[in-house]
Amino acid sequence: MKAEFCSYFSVVAKNANREQRGEFLAVVKGTLRKLADQGIDKRSLLAGLNYYEFQYREADYGSAPKGLMYGLWCMDSWLYGGDPMLHLEYLETFDYLKKAVDEGYFEKLIQKYLLDNPHEAVITVSPRMNQTAEEDSKLAARLKAYKESLSREEQEALVAQTRL
């Protein structure tokens, strides 16, 4: 069985006006279309690649041991039937990506995986005022009703059981 590459792209807008959803989507898709058609600034791409290559070479994971982090990298591909060394042999990948900047590689990725991709989900999440208080109140009422349904002995047995 061949391991398939599976990833996602997300754009999150916080504190946005839900009535502007259409405009928001038009800006995102329009920007992606412009990048795919007119190209991405090569200096910006190379700067980004240099930044990530430096981070990989530096291997500074704060308080996490390098060996643990390398093991987790191996698992990212190995768990899905891939080569466990894939993420540890990153120099070839960075060399490839740097050369690909001049070949329109990233623009083609945008076209194929973002613009031509028929799978899309747009999720709008909005808070409801006092939702937590309402849920807490309902839970308190259910617990009170449950407690009242128990005999004195059953209540004492529950208290004794929680002390164990």
Sequence and secondary structure as in RCSB ss.txt:
>XXXX:A:sequence
MKAEFCSYFSVVAKNANREQRGEFLAVVKGTLRKLADQGIDKRSLLAGLNYYEFQYREADYGSAPKGLMYGLWCM
DSWLYGGDPMLHLEYLETFDYLKKAVDEGYFEKLIQKYLLDNPHEAVITVSPRMNQTAEEDSKLAARLKAYKESL
SREEQEALVAQTRL
>XXXX:A:secstr
             TT  GGGHHHHHHHHHHHHHHHHHH   HHHHHHHHHHHHHHHHH   TTS HHHHHHHHHH
HHHTTTS TTTTT HHHHHHHHHHHGGGTHHHHHIIIIIIS            TTHHHHHHHHHHHHHHHHHHHS
 HHHHHHHHHHHT 
